[in-house]
Amino acid sequence: MTVSLEQLRRCHVAVDLGAARTRVYVKGAGLVVDEPSAAAINTRTGALIAVGSFAEKMTGRTPDYIRVVRPVSGGTVVDIEMAQRMLRHLLGEKLRRALRRKPRLRAAACTPHDADPLAQRATVETLVGIGARRVELVDTLIAAAVGCGLPVEQPTATMIMVCGAAATQVAVLSLGSVVTAQRVPVGGEAIDHAVVQHLRHAHELMLPSQSVRPLQLALHGNGITAEGPESTLIHGLDVATGLARSVHVDTAAVRDAIHTPLTAVLDGIGRVLRDCPPDLVADLTDTGIMMVGGSALLPGLDQMLRDATGMPVHIAERPDVCAVQGLGAMLEGKITPLVLDPLSE
């Protein structure tokens, strides 16, 4: 997955197909699409009913013949046809017409660091299906690092943690390349699942899917490690009776439930540091860890990492869009040629 900046500058559009959200950056226009990666279809006719935010709101609220699907999982396209249909509707007719005017439309796309050839091919086929004549793949770690302003082109270590919905990627970068990286199959969805399972087992309460993320913010008070209120009133569905019920939930117990999946992330950081050359580890004591991705905004996660690693931890200014903004910067030629490009002889 080696691509030069010269090839990226020839691209017209950048796409970040994430498990949670799909983002599209058009050269000269900026970020034009930032919507949930969801589509609602009529299983009787195969018709596409809704995409993006409206489709996500329909989750758990549809009749039997309407199904809400997510064509992307863990940064990998799992349903190429549905991903193409979703992208076409998210782009809109006006933008699709503008892109069709390009005689040889080129696209760039983010792909996970450890993506296998089949996963890369699925991403390429998805974009080819919406009109791209050529697709360049860029490592999500590199794109996110550029997007949050890390000096990846310098001969010093920078550590980045991409907190996605389905997985967390941790890496040390230097001279525009990945020195060592780990992918941990724990993301925002695992945190949500931990909260739901705790409420089900401890209180026999089923929580609506749309209420999980707001619940996290309410439960944590000022953060995962903070001392918030002792209990929080939660509304849900009683598992035994099927009736609506409200319970007071112990916030300390929920914090413990959330910490359990996050220990895998700490283990991943430890493996990356053990595999990293000593000189680069020494750099990291000053530069620390940069957190990007939508799940980086989980309250108190940065403080938990500081306590566990003893290193500075920073959250990017707009962590959820760093990857696509980094791709956009490469398309616009806003970064130094030292990144990704070999020296000319």
Secondary structure, 3 states (H helix, E strand, C coil): CCCCHHHHHCCCEEEEECCCEEEEEECCCEEEEEEECCEEEECCCCCEEEEHHHHHHCCCCCCCCEEEECCEECCEECCHHHHHHHHHHHHHHHHHHHHHCCCCCEEEEEECCCCCHHHHHHHHHHHHCCCCCEEEEEEHHHHHHHHCCCCCCCCCCEEEEEECCCCEEEEEEECCEEEEEEEECCCHHHHHHHHHHHHHHHHCEECCHHHHHHHHHHHHCCCCCCCCCCEEEEEEEECCCCCEEEEEEEHHHHHHHHHHHHHHHHHHHHHHHHHCCHHHHHHHHHHCEEEECHHHHCCCHHHHHHHHHCCCEEECCCHHHHHHHHHHHHHHCCCCCCCCCCCCC
